[in-house]
Amino acid sequence: MEEGIRIKSALKVRIGEAKSLPSKSCRILPGCPNTFCQITLDKEKLFETETVYQTPCPFFSELFEFEIPRAFWTIGFYLVATDTTFSITKQSTIGKVTFTKEQLSNIPNKDQWHGLKSVKCNSEAQGKANIAMCLATEGNNIILQVRLKECANLYISDLQKVQPYAVLEIVGPNNTLRATRSACDIRTDRPTRLSRRRRSGSIRPLLATDTTSLQTDIMTSRHDFMTSSPGDEGLRYTTFRCRGRVQETKTLRRNMQWKAQTFEFKLNDVLRKCNNDQAKLSIKVDFYHYNGILKEGTFLGEVIASLANVSNTWHDKWYFLCPKRTDIQVQPNHDLGSLRVCIQYQEDIILPGRCYQSLLDLLRLAISIPEEVETSALVVLTSVFSEQLINIAQSVIRIFLHLGKVEELLLALTDLDMTKTSNPNTLFRANSLATKGVDELMKLIGRPYLRNVLKPSLDKIHKENLTCEIDPARLRSSDSLSCNLNNLTRNIEYVYAAIVRSGHHCPRTLSSLFDKLQQQAETHFPDTKDIRYTAVSGFVFLRLFAPAILNPKLFKLQAKRPAHQTSRTLTLVSKVIQSLGNLDTHQAGKEQYMAAISKLVLNQPHVNGVKQFLEDICLTEDKDDEGYSCVTREGKLVEYRPSTMLGRDCSKRRKFYKLTESDLTCLRSRYDEMTVIPTECIRGVERVDEGAFGAPHIFQVIHSTGTLYLRANNSVDHYEWLSCVKRACNSCKDKLTRYHPGAMLYNKWTCCGSKNPSHELDGCHPATCDNLPDIDIFRELERLYQLLYNGLPKLEAHAEFLGKSERELDRKCLASLQQLMPIIHDLTAAHEEFKANDTSITAGSRHMPLAPALLSG
């Protein structure tokens, strides 16, 4: 079978600040609020910023970067005010900023201010539903058959499992979106009347296993077909009643599938009043969560699907659930304030690997003849798309690292930079493909090394939280300058000692690159003193250690942003460490108050220690690329344990889990080790059906002694845990071939009903045998293609400019561009061909549900 298309989406968000939030004059909040910002995927909460206290203009400045693991409709940013005055924390949503998937693709990658919109109870929705429709005739009657097949990704709250049911209505044209329903029409008798014992879940609830056929005449209420002003065309939003009532599905308790539940509507009278124009009619399906308290249930979302394309064959589509359209606020409310965010959304439609072979071969030419790297297609496109330098460097370094040629590429690029540099004091200080490439390589390979070098010292600084302010203008009346100077000196010594002792633990790939960089620098600048040290320290200190000390959360060295006093301490420590990296013995920074600490730390013994460290870091003997054992992922998960007791499905408990390359560790608390599972004993990692435990985002770790069921916090956390554990257990030789996606409850599997407890012998699903690579090379090639495709006019203009030049260098660059153009056109044709043939990415499929903007057709 031919390999198909893969669709991957990623989002990078920088939440800057908010301004003009409501104060005492607003009824929402009393006084200046304590504010944080939430990022949501539809209604699902993904991330939160740190809380900023007592200001109407909170400054967040936090970066979030993550993969989007499922289909979605909107990304939302909610500003939430919290009050911790009393023992119970109270939260109130100030406003929101939301973007649909289509809007995300058109947002420029820069900071922008967005006005906040108010949040209403029915203005939030999440999930998707599979609805099939068909027109049938019985004599002279036209019957609309509607079949609800399945729903997915429904959400009510983190603590509740969804029990959905649907209410179906036939509606007319939605020009004004005005519903005309009377009180008696809102609810009818429930089709599923459960006793209190059944509602509590002690008995397995009744599911709709038979076909429900409600064939009734359509009776309109006296408010139907209310016309607007004479100049308006069409009808107002009209609800057609089935003998004064709506049709309603049964409530789902475990799985999210209605089994062959079909509803029938007689359309003769409706079509007659619409002049037989079927396109003016739609089916409206409202989804509710049955909570046993509210008469109508909790609103989950609605689908309004047009009947324009419905014929005598089944019209089977997936639809996003959308908010009630009468509650959607289009324009922002400027009284609520505004939020500044920078959003970069990227959707990659990845073709089979053979389609990218010509592009990959062209990129390899950059290292085939190092002397001609300046005229290679890689360097030429970097000069054309200079504003995309970081994105190009990230993709190129990942590609060549996967090929095992990253050192050859970087040495060719750094040699080109040295050739263009006249002043050795400015070597590698500008942003180029070489400097950004080395920077990216250090982040990819050197993250475990960086974590193990700096994290203990930074944790100690954070825990002690000593006052280290030495600026007289910032000192408080109770502070002592000499005491603060001693505290700062001690913190600098912590970090300095950790760095200079770590040279022998640097990954071999980086050490080999730095060793050759030293040789290159001495060849190009033989008369410059200490050039062998400054050529390397510019990368290690300026681009790795100093930024990581300044912002430990960005480099994942700490989970939270440091407090204000600790942040100021880290700023001063970073300045001094950067000056030591420059082999400077004069003064750290231009500020006058830095002179005192410079005299204590910036001396020759400390500089000699840095030089020795730079010598150690360039040694390649007895080193490997692993260096330290790195924590791949850690966080709190909910552990589920299936119960054998009648009437009780499982027990659950929240624990702290830590994953390294060698084992998965369960801790009752962060510092108390409890259970260790070696990764070589993990035979498989698979998803668990939502109906098994009645909760989403559960995955199972199947190891040699049992099965561990873990629930992640959200869909993004679930995806990242699955990916990390799968990569960690690639070394296992006894992988599962089959597994059960359910759980063993009441001595049988919830997925297939089998009573055999073994996964291997009686698994009802084949195991996912994909060994996830650390780098998806074809995704990086697709990103380069998208950059070239979107910038094709710039490439053509640059080719025209080069064609007018008579320089030999420009002619070689033009030849490289001429090789690139046919590759872009071939990939464009391949995308169009695969999109036409691949049904998984067609609009209305499970992976690409119809968005509300598309429902009119």
Rosetta blueprint (number, residue, H / E / L):
1 M L
2 E L
3 E L
4 G L
5 I L
6 R E
7 I E
8 K E
9 S E
10 A E
11 L E
12 K E
13 V E
14 R E
15 I E
16 G E
17 E E
18 A E
19 K E
20 S L
21 L L
22 P L
23 S L
24 K L
25 S L
26 C L
27 R L
28 I L
29 L L
30 P L
31 G L
32 C L
33 P L
34 N E
35 T E
36 F E
37 C E
38 Q E
39 I E
40 T E
41 L E
42 D L
43 K L
44 E E
45 K E
46 L E
47 F E
48 E E
49 T L
50 E L
51 T L
52 V E
53 Y L
54 Q L
55 T L
56 P L
57 C L
58 P L
59 F E
60 F E
61 S E
62 E E
63 L E
64 F E
65 E E
66 F E
67 E E
68 I E
69 P L
70 R L
71 A L
72 F L
73 W L
74 T E
75 I E
76 G E
77 F E
78 Y E
79 L E
80 V E
81 A E
82 T E
83 D E
84 T L
85 T L
86 F L
87 S L
88 I L
89 T L
90 K E
91 Q E
92 S E
93 T E
94 I E
95 G E
96 K E
97 V E
98 T E
99 F E
100 T E
101 K H
102 E H
103 Q H
104 L H
105 S H
106 N L
107 I L
108 P L
109 N L
110 K L
111 D L
112 Q E
113 W E
114 H E
115 G E
116 L L
117 K E
118 S L
119 V L
120 K L
121 C L
122 N L
123 S L
124 E L
125 A L
126 Q L
127 G L
128 K E
129 A E
130 N E
131 I E
132 A E
133 M E
134 C E
135 L E
136 A E
137 T E
138 E E
139 G L
140 N L
141 N E
142 I E
143 I E
144 L E
145 Q E
146 V E
147 R E
148 L E
149 K E
150 E E
151 C E
152 A E
153 N L
154 L L
155 Y L
156 I L
157 S E
158 D L
159 L L
160 Q E
161 K L
162 V L
163 Q L
164 P E
165 Y E
166 A E
167 V E
168 L E
169 E E
170 I E
171 V E
172 G L
173 P L
174 N L
175 N L
176 T L
177 L L
178 R L
179 A L
180 T L
181 R L
182 S L
183 A H
184 C H
185 D H
186 I L
187 R L
188 T L
189 D L
190 R L
191 P L
192 T L
193 R L
194 L L
195 S L
196 R H
197 R H
198 R H
199 R H
200 S L
201 G L
202 S L
203 I L
204 R L
205 P L
206 L L
207 L L
208 A L
209 T L
210 D L
211 T L
212 T L
213 S L
214 L L
215 Q E
216 T E
217 D L
218 I E
219 M E
220 T E
221 S L
222 R L
223 H L
224 D L
225 F L
226 M L
227 T L
228 S L
229 S L
230 P L
231 G L
232 D L
233 E L
234 G L
235 L L
236 R L
237 Y L
238 T L
239 T E
240 F E
241 R E
242 C E
243 R L
244 G L
245 R E
246 V L
247 Q E
248 E E
249 T L
250 K L
251 T L
252 L L
253 R L
254 R L
255 N L
256 M L
257 Q E
258 W E
259 K E
260 A E
261 Q E
262 T E
263 F E
264 E E
265 F E
266 K E
267 L L
268 N H
269 D H
270 V H
271 L H
272 R H
273 K H
274 C L
275 N L
276 N L
277 D L
278 Q H
279 A H
280 K H
281 L L
282 S E
283 I E
284 K E
285 V E
286 D E
287 F E
288 Y E
289 H E
290 Y L
291 N L
292 G L
293 I L
294 L L
295 K L
296 E L
297 G L
298 T E
299 F E
300 L E
301 G E
302 E E
303 V E
304 I E
305 A E
306 S E
307 L L
308 A L
309 N L
310 V L
311 S L
312 N L
313 T L
314 W L
315 H E
316 D E
317 K E
318 W E
319 Y E
320 F E
321 L L
322 C E
323 P L
324 K L
325 R H
326 T H
327 D H
328 I L
329 Q L
330 V L
331 Q L
332 P L
333 N L
334 H H
335 D H
336 L H
337 G L
338 S E
339 L E
340 R E
341 V E
342 C E
343 I E
344 Q E
345 Y E
346 Q E
347 E E
348 D E
349 I E
350 I E
351 L L
352 P L
353 G H
354 R H
355 C H
356 Y H
357 Q H
358 S H
359 L H
360 L H
361 D H
362 L H
363 L H
364 R H
365 L H
366 A H
367 I H
368 S H
369 I L
370 P H
371 E H
372 E H
373 V H
374 E H
375 T H
376 S L
377 A H
378 L H
379 V H
380 V H
381 L H
382 T H
383 S H
384 V H
385 F L
386 S H
387 E H
388 Q H
389 L H
390 I H
391 N H
392 I H
393 A H
394 Q H
395 S H
396 V H
397 I H
398 R H
399 I H
400 F H
401 L H
402 H H
403 L H
404 G L
405 K L
406 V H
407 E H
408 E H
409 L H
410 L H
411 L H
412 A H
413 L H
414 T H
415 D H
416 L H
417 D H
418 M H
419 T H
420 K H
421 T L
422 S L
423 N L
424 P H
425 N H
426 T H
427 L L
428 F L
429 R L
430 A L
431 N L
432 S L
433 L H
434 A H
435 T H
436 K H
437 G H
438 V H
439 D H
440 E H
441 L H
442 M H
443 K H
444 L H
445 I H
446 G L
447 R H
448 P H
449 Y H
450 L H
451 R H
452 N H
453 V H
454 L H
455 K H
456 P H
457 S H
458 L H
459 D H
460 K H
461 I H
462 H H
463 K H
464 E H
465 N L
466 L L
467 T L
468 C L
469 E L
470 I L
471 D L
472 P L
473 A L
474 R L
475 L L
476 R L
477 S L
478 S L
479 D L
480 S L
481 L H
482 S H
483 C H
484 N H
485 L H
486 N H
487 N H
488 L H
489 T H
490 R H
491 N H
492 I H
493 E H
494 Y H
495 V H
496 Y H
497 A H
498 A H
499 I H
500 V H
501 R L
502 S L
503 G H
504 H H
505 H H
506 C L
507 P L
508 R H
509 T H
510 L H
511 S H
512 S H
513 L H
514 F H
515 D H
516 K H
517 L H
518 Q H
519 Q H
520 Q H
521 A H
522 E H
523 T H
524 H H
525 F L
526 P L
527 D L
528 T L
529 K L
530 D L
531 I H
532 R H
533 Y H
534 T H
535 A H
536 V H
537 S H
538 G H
539 F H
540 V H
541 F H
542 L H
543 R H
544 L H
545 F H
546 A H
547 P H
548 A H
549 I H
550 L H
551 N L
552 P L
553 K L
554 L L
555 F L
556 K L
557 L L
558 Q L
559 A L
560 K L
561 R L
562 P L
563 A L
564 H H
565 Q H
566 T H
567 S H
568 R H
569 T H
570 L H
571 T H
572 L H
573 V H
574 S H
575 K H
576 V H
577 I H
578 Q H
579 S H
580 L H
581 G H
582 N L
583 L L
584 D L
585 T L
586 H L
587 Q L
588 A L
589 G L
590 K L
591 E L
592 Q H
593 Y H
594 M H
595 A H
596 A H
597 I H
598 S H
599 K H
600 L H
601 V H
602 L L
603 N L
604 Q H
605 P H
606 H H
607 V H
608 N H
609 G H
610 V H
611 K H
612 Q H
613 F H
614 L H
615 E H
616 D H
617 I H
618 C L
619 L L
620 T L
621 E L
622 D L
623 K L
624 D L
625 D L
626 E L
627 G L
628 Y L
629 S L
630 C L
631 V E
632 T E
633 R E
634 E E
635 G E
636 K E
637 L E
638 V E
639 E E
640 Y E
641 R E
642 P E
643 S L
644 T L
645 M L
646 L L
647 G L
648 R L
649 D L
650 C E
651 S E
652 K E
653 R E
654 R E
655 K E
656 F E
657 Y E
658 K E
659 L E
660 T E
661 E L
662 S L
663 D E
664 L E
665 T E
666 C E
667 L E
668 R E
669 S E
670 R L
671 Y L
672 D E
673 E E
674 M E
675 T E
676 V E
677 I E
678 P E
679 T H
680 E H
681 C H
682 I E
683 R E
684 G E
685 V E
686 E E
687 R E
688 V L
689 D L
690 E H
691 G H
692 A H
693 F H
694 G L
695 A L
696 P L
697 H L
698 I E
699 F E
700 Q E
701 V E
702 I E
703 H E
704 S L
705 T L
706 G E
707 T E
708 L E
709 Y E
710 L E
711 R E
712 A L
713 N L
714 N L
715 S H
716 V H
717 D H
718 H H
719 Y H
720 E H
721 W H
722 L H
723 S H
724 C H
725 V H
726 K H
727 R H
728 A H
729 C H
730 N H
731 S H
732 C L
733 K L
734 D L
735 K L
736 L L
737 T L
738 R E
739 Y E
740 H L
741 P L
742 G L
743 A L
744 M E
745 L E
746 Y L
747 N L
748 K E
749 W E
750 T L
751 C L
752 C L
753 G L
754 S L
755 K L
756 N L
757 P L
758 S L
759 H H
760 E H
761 L H
762 D H
763 G L
764 C L
765 H E
766 P E
767 A L
768 T L
769 C L
770 D L
771 N L
772 L L
773 P L
774 D L
775 I L
776 D L
777 I H
778 F H
779 R H
780 E H
781 L H
782 E H
783 R H
784 L H
785 Y H
786 Q H
787 L H
788 L H
789 Y H
790 N H
791 G L
792 L H
793 P H
794 K H
795 L H
796 E H
797 A H
798 H H
799 A H
800 E H
801 F H
802 L H
803 G H
804 K L
805 S L
806 E L
807 R L
808 E H
809 L H
810 D H
811 R H
812 K H
813 C H
814 L H
815 A H
816 S H
817 L H
818 Q H
819 Q H
820 L H
821 M H
822 P H
823 I H
824 I H
825 H H
826 D H
827 L H
828 T H
829 A H
830 A H
831 H H
832 E H
833 E H
834 F H
835 K H
836 A H
837 N H
838 D L
839 T H
840 S H
841 I H
842 T L
843 A L
844 G L
845 S L
846 R L
847 H L
848 M L
849 P L
850 L E
851 A L
852 P H
853 A H
854 L H
855 L L
856 S L
857 G L
